[in-house]
Amino acid sequence: MTHSDARDIAIKGLWSNNPALVQLLGLCPLLAVTGSVVNGLGLGLATLGVMLGASASASVLRHQVRPEVRLPAFVLIIAAFVTCVELAMAALAYELYQVLGIFLPLIVTNCAILARVEAFASRQPLAPALFDALMNGLGFALVLVLIGAIRELLGQGTLFAGMELLLGDPASDWTLYLPGDGGMLFLVLPPGAFLVTGLLIAAKNAIDDAVKRRRPAPTKTPGDERRVRVTGVVR
Amino acid sequence: MSHLHRHTNADGTDRGHDSATLMRRVTLACLPGLLAQSWFFGLGVVTNVITAAACCLLIEAMMLAARRRPVSPTIADGSALLTGVLLGAALPAGTSLWLILIGSLAAVAVAKHLYGVLGQNLFNPAMVGYALLLVSFPTQMSLWPAPSGLFGPDAVEPSTWLARWLGQHPPAALDALSGATPLDAFRHRNADADAALLLAPGAMEAWQSVALAWLGGGLYLLHRRLIDWRLPLSMLVSMALLAWLFELLSASGGVGFHLLGGAAIFGAFFIVTDPVSAASGRRARLVYGAGIGALTMIIRAYGGYPDAVAFAVLLMNLAAPLLDQLVPDRPPRQPAAMVSSDDD
């Protein structure tokens, strides 16, 4: 894996092919649990862990798994890691485990993970596969935390409330309070998740447009990337 | 009759209005309702309407500028002004500036501009703003003041209204201001007590008078053929039928109570008749209006919020395109027979 390959993978995972903002994968947990920073961070880290394990395994096993059965095999691998993460979370952060509830086991069905395994890890050696999983997992987790922060700040008037559920006692006095009482309940409710996610996607597209206007686009070479679903224009 | 047909649209409204004229006349038709509402509920209604209109115009101008569209022609069509007036009229008297600003943002920036612009909005903008506020700030949005009058011994001091407008609400003043609306009373009714009995004396009369004033403005709109009669009529008829049915079941409320005790008349003539977000077919409009009336009654009787017109309108906005497909108008017959078949 050369330096420029790594840079390419990082840019794609974090920004230009971000699982949450561009591929729009894993929307169900994204919309359901991002009511606060701690929920977003908890689910983001869980997803990142599963992604790392699944991509590494798929990469190592890529010569053993026959193409005809690759999808069931990948789902089994992902399910195994989801079980590990779920049990680990129940042991280490039990209250957060209860808050996240059904969305932890549902990471199995998170298409963002299966997409990385299928489109990248199962065709690449271990090092790029791991790095790609790290970048995509971070990209997903960052969006989760950002949406959680916006919804918590405007919806409840707090920030970093309940971080001790994930990070232990030192984080128990991290909570910041917005002056005034309460916030817009709407943003904590599910429609608020749709609205904030839509606005974030719009903001990302606006930034891309602004950057493109400032400098002429370099001629792109088609990568080995298979984009699954896109919100932007495919070029 | 035939000359009349040439001058009317397919839905019976008068042809030859540009949208600016239409919006101006609908805004004018709000005046009786607004005056009556101010007369009974005080200065807070006036501040609501002026603030909401100003916020909506400002946000409309900012959105147009941000989208690099010409600002003045669109502002001049009066639709943002009307949205503001309707939003302000729907809010509890004396709503704070900040809430109105958030509601106007939802109405104009989200419901109107993010969906395109006037003519492409899926939802009624004023009701989006109102519903967002109702869901987000349930405490403040259920603080209807008692109908203490614009003038007179009981009238609330202007300084108290100013404090509410600025969002400061000292608890004592809050207590003095708030009074149960007829629909609050209906929601908290006992099985055997009539809802009207739970109200302060004069409250029911105030709400009825305001509803009748809105009815006056609505009849003017009908008379000038600015709105389609199918929409308010079908909504009010279906509401009346269900209110009668619920009265039989629970011996509370009643037809007159539900038609005049809340936002039903205002909604029927000024919200449901929005030609953009309503169904467009003639038969579909009958179903659309009836659906709003039925949903309003069902949510009032079984839902968690006091009034339900806004939610009913938004839900039926969603259904409007489907209704146009499911309940298409019959194909036009011979031109001679067409005039009479307009009234079906």
Boltz contact constraints between the chains, C-beta under 6 A:
constraints:
  - contact:
      token1: [A, 184]
      token2: [B, 136]
      max_distance: 6.0
  - contact:
      token1: [A, 185]
      token2: [B, 136]
      max_distance: 6.0
  - contact:
      token1: [A, 186]
      token2: [B, 132]
      max_distance: 6.0
  - contact:
      token1: [A, 186]
      token2: [B, 135]
      max_distance: 6.0
  - contact:
      token1: [A, 186]
      token2: [B, 136]
      max_distance: 6.0
